[in-house]
Amino acid sequence: MKSGYNNQLGVTKAPTQHPRGGGEQNLVELQDELLDLVDLTKYFKVTKRTIFNWRAKNELPLFEMGGRLYITRAKLGEVLATKQEGAI
């Protein structure tokens, strides 16, 4: 695995391992990565019911696609940053 490389635009991309073993991805792709309920329950260490409750309270803006609930990693970061700002 390469330790990093420059593309044609001169942007350095650090290779990363996809959490589910999908190989290398650049950092831009990870920002648009979709997280599902399983990912969220593992990340927050809570049950699916808790995730559903957060969604019902509009605390977690999940969207439905193909009968499953998702949030992008970038949107989750925004939500967490907003929550953190409100707590200070």
C-alpha positions as CSV (number, residue, x, y, z in Angstrom):
1,M,0.0,0.0,0.0
2,K,1.3,3.5,-0.9
3,S,1.9,5.9,2.0
4,G,0.4,8.8,0.0
5,Y,0.5,10.2,-3.5
6,N,-0.4,13.3,-5.5
7,N,-3.0,13.2,-8.2
8,Q,-3.0,15.3,-11.4
9,L,-4.3,18.3,-9.5
10,G,-1.5,18.1,-6.9
11,V,-3.9,17.1,-4.1
12,T,-2.3,14.7,-1.7
13,K,-4.5,11.7,-1.0
14,A,-3.8,9.6,2.0
15,P,-4.8,6.0,1.5
16,T,-7.3,4.7,4.0
17,Q,-8.8,1.4,4.7
18,H,-12.6,1.2,4.3
19,P,-14.1,0.1,7.7
20,R,-15.9,-2.8,6.0
21,G,-12.8,-4.0,4.1
22,G,-13.5,-2.4,0.7
23,G,-9.9,-1.4,0.1
24,E,-8.4,2.1,-0.4
25,Q,-10.5,5.2,-0.6
26,N,-9.4,8.9,-0.7
27,L,-10.4,11.3,2.1
28,V,-13.0,13.1,-0.1
29,E,-14.9,9.8,-0.7
30,L,-15.0,9.2,3.0
31,Q,-16.8,12.5,3.6
32,D,-19.7,11.2,1.4
33,E,-19.7,7.7,2.9
34,L,-23.2,6.6,4.0
35,L,-23.6,5.3,7.5
36,D,-26.5,3.0,8.3
37,L,-28.2,1.9,11.5
38,V,-25.6,-0.7,12.2
39,D,-22.8,1.8,11.8
40,L,-24.5,4.3,14.1
41,T,-25.3,1.8,16.8
42,K,-21.6,0.8,16.9
43,Y,-20.3,4.4,16.7
44,F,-22.6,5.6,19.6
45,K,-22.7,2.3,21.4
46,V,-26.5,2.5,21.7
47,T,-29.4,0.4,20.5
48,K,-31.4,0.8,17.3
49,R,-34.3,2.0,19.4
50,T,-32.2,4.9,20.6
51,I,-31.4,5.8,17.1
52,F,-35.1,5.7,16.2
53,N,-35.9,7.9,19.2
54,W,-33.2,10.5,18.2
55,R,-34.7,10.5,14.7
56,A,-38.3,11.0,16.0
57,K,-37.0,14.0,18.1
58,N,-35.3,15.4,15.0
59,E,-31.9,15.1,16.7
60,L,-30.5,12.9,14.0
61,P,-31.5,13.7,10.3
62,L,-31.6,10.3,8.8
63,F,-32.9,9.7,5.3
64,E,-34.6,6.6,3.9
65,M,-33.3,4.9,0.8
66,G,-34.5,1.5,-0.3
67,G,-36.3,1.0,3.0
68,R,-33.1,1.6,5.1
69,L,-32.1,4.6,7.0
70,Y,-28.8,6.4,6.3
71,I,-26.8,9.6,7.1
72,T,-23.7,10.8,5.4
73,R,-20.5,11.0,7.5
74,A,-20.2,14.7,6.7
75,K,-23.8,15.4,7.9
76,L,-23.1,13.4,11.1
77,G,-20.1,15.6,11.7
78,E,-22.2,18.7,11.2
79,V,-24.8,17.4,13.7
80,L,-22.2,16.5,16.3
81,A,-20.4,19.9,15.9
82,T,-23.8,21.7,16.3
83,K,-24.6,19.7,19.4
84,Q,-21.1,20.4,20.9
85,E,-21.5,24.1,20.3
86,G,-24.9,24.1,22.0
87,A,-23.4,22.3,25.1
88,I,-20.7,24.9,25.7
